[in-house]
Amino acid sequence: MSEHRPYTYVTLSMRPDSDPHVGISFHTPRLQIRAGLLISNPRPYLEFASHEANVHISTTGSGPVTDSDLSIAREIFNAAARYLADCELLHAEEPAEDATDTAA
């Protein structure tokens, strides 16, 4: 049986005449997720953080909430709901990790 160890994978691609591209993949239960409203310049934020990388999402140009910002927030909400449903489905289909540990 292979062990699935947690990790965070970060890449940076820079090509001539192109915008840089940063890719971050979180594969860890040590992920922290926060959301809130910044007080100094009232705007919402969503943050995903591990020891290795942080992703901070906020409104366009860190300004007032736009129709596009609302659309993106809805996409994030729907994607998170789908992720939860898929995790719950797969978790329910997995055998118990160790059924012998329940006997005391």
TORKOL-4160 file (C-alpha; in steps of 0.2 Angstrom, whole numbers, padded with zeros to 4 digits, m for minus):
104
<pt num="1" X="0000" Y="0000" Z="0000"/>
<pt num="2" X="0008" Y="0017" Z="m0005"/>
<pt num="3" X="0008" Y="0031" Z="0007"/>
<pt num="4" X="0001" Y="0048" Z="0001"/>
<pt num="5" X="0011" Y="0061" Z="0010"/>
<pt num="6" X="0005" Y="0079" Z="0010"/>
<pt num="7" X="0014" Y="0092" Z="0000"/>
<pt num="8" X="0011" Y="0109" Z="m0009"/>
<pt num="9" X="0018" Y="0111" Z="m0026"/>
<pt num="10" X="0022" Y="0128" Z="m0033"/>
<pt num="11" X="0029" Y="0132" Z="m0050"/>
<pt num="12" X="0033" Y="0148" Z="m0059"/>
<pt num="13" X="0035" Y="0149" Z="m0078"/>
<pt num="14" X="0042" Y="0164" Z="m0087"/>
<pt num="15" X="0043" Y="0164" Z="m0106"/>
<pt num="16" X="0049" Y="0179" Z="m0117"/>
<pt num="17" X="0035" Y="0190" Z="m0122"/>
<pt num="18" X="0023" Y="0182" Z="m0111"/>
<pt num="19" X="0016" Y="0186" Z="m0094"/>
<pt num="20" X="0023" Y="0175" Z="m0079"/>
<pt num="21" X="0012" Y="0161" Z="m0074"/>
<pt num="22" X="0012" Y="0154" Z="m0056"/>
<pt num="23" X="0004" Y="0137" Z="m0052"/>
<pt num="24" X="0000" Y="0132" Z="m0034"/>
<pt num="25" X="m0007" Y="0114" Z="m0030"/>
<pt num="26" X="m0011" Y="0110" Z="m0012"/>
<pt num="27" X="m0011" Y="0092" Z="m0007"/>
<pt num="28" X="m0011" Y="0093" Z="0011"/>
<pt num="29" X="m0023" Y="0092" Z="0026"/>
<pt num="30" X="m0013" Y="0106" Z="0034"/>
<pt num="31" X="m0021" Y="0119" Z="0022"/>
<pt num="32" X="m0029" Y="0134" Z="0031"/>
<pt num="33" X="m0043" Y="0144" Z="0023"/>
<pt num="34" X="m0049" Y="0161" Z="0029"/>
<pt num="35" X="m0061" Y="0173" Z="0023"/>
<pt num="36" X="m0066" Y="0190" Z="0030"/>
<pt num="37" X="m0067" Y="0209" Z="0027"/>
<pt num="38" X="m0051" Y="0220" Z="0027"/>
<pt num="39" X="m0054" Y="0234" Z="0039"/>
<pt num="40" X="m0042" Y="0247" Z="0032"/>
<pt num="41" X="m0049" Y="0247" Z="0015"/>
<pt num="42" X="m0066" Y="0238" Z="0017"/>
<pt num="43" X="m0066" Y="0223" Z="0004"/>
<pt num="44" X="m0068" Y="0205" Z="0006"/>
<pt num="45" X="m0054" Y="0192" Z="0004"/>
<pt num="46" X="m0052" Y="0173" Z="0003"/>
<pt num="47" X="m0035" Y="0165" Z="0007"/>
<pt num="48" X="m0028" Y="0148" Z="0006"/>
<pt num="49" X="m0012" Y="0145" Z="0015"/>
<pt num="50" X="0000" Y="0131" Z="0019"/>
<pt num="51" X="0017" Y="0132" Z="0026"/>
<pt num="52" X="0024" Y="0132" Z="0009"/>
<pt num="53" X="0013" Y="0144" Z="m0001"/>
<pt num="54" X="m0002" Y="0157" Z="0001"/>
<pt num="55" X="m0015" Y="0162" Z="m0011"/>
<pt num="56" X="m0025" Y="0178" Z="m0007"/>
<pt num="57" X="m0040" Y="0182" Z="m0018"/>
<pt num="58" X="m0049" Y="0199" Z="m0017"/>
<pt num="59" X="m0059" Y="0211" Z="m0027"/>
<pt num="60" X="m0053" Y="0218" Z="m0044"/>
<pt num="61" X="m0038" Y="0230" Z="m0041"/>
<pt num="62" X="m0042" Y="0229" Z="m0023"/>
<pt num="63" X="m0056" Y="0241" Z="m0025"/>
<pt num="64" X="m0075" Y="0241" Z="m0024"/>
<pt num="65" X="m0085" Y="0225" Z="m0027"/>
<pt num="66" X="m0089" Y="0224" Z="m0046"/>
<pt num="67" X="m0102" Y="0213" Z="m0055"/>
<pt num="68" X="m0087" Y="0203" Z="m0061"/>
<pt num="69" X="m0081" Y="0200" Z="m0043"/>
<pt num="70" X="m0099" Y="0194" Z="m0038"/>
<pt num="71" X="m0098" Y="0182" Z="m0053"/>
<pt num="72" X="m0081" Y="0175" Z="m0047"/>
<pt num="73" X="m0087" Y="0174" Z="m0029"/>
<pt num="74" X="m0102" Y="0163" Z="m0035"/>
<pt num="75" X="m0090" Y="0152" Z="m0046"/>
<pt num="76" X="m0079" Y="0149" Z="m0030"/>
<pt num="77" X="m0094" Y="0145" Z="m0020"/>
<pt num="78" X="m0101" Y="0133" Z="m0033"/>
<pt num="79" X="m0084" Y="0125" Z="m0035"/>
<pt num="80" X="m0081" Y="0123" Z="m0017"/>
<pt num="81" X="m0098" Y="0115" Z="m0015"/>
<pt num="82" X="m0094" Y="0103" Z="m0029"/>
<pt num="83" X="m0077" Y="0099" Z="m0021"/>
<pt num="84" X="m0086" Y="0095" Z="m0004"/>
<pt num="85" X="m0099" Y="0084" Z="m0013"/>
<pt num="86" X="m0085" Y="0074" Z="m0022"/>
<pt num="87" X="m0075" Y="0072" Z="m0007"/>
<pt num="88" X="m0090" Y="0066" Z="0003"/>
<pt num="89" X="m0095" Y="0053" Z="m0011"/>
<pt num="90" X="m0077" Y="0046" Z="m0012"/>
<pt num="91" X="m0075" Y="0046" Z="0007"/>
<pt num="92" X="m0091" Y="0036" Z="0009"/>
<pt num="93" X="m0085" Y="0023" Z="m0004"/>
<pt num="94" X="m0068" Y="0020" Z="0004"/>
<pt num="95" X="m0066" Y="0006" Z="0016"/>
<pt num="96" X="m0063" Y="0010" Z="0034"/>
<pt num="97" X="m0045" Y="0014" Z="0037"/>
<pt num="98" X="m0043" Y="0000" Z="0051"/>
<pt num="99" X="m0058" Y="m0008" Z="0057"/>
<pt num="100" X="m0048" Y="m0018" Z="0070"/>
<pt num="101" X="m0045" Y="m0002" Z="0080"/>
<pt num="102" X="m0063" Y="m0001" Z="0086"/>
<pt num="103" X="m0061" Y="m0016" Z="0097"/>
<pt num="104" X="m0056" Y="m0011" Z="0115"/>
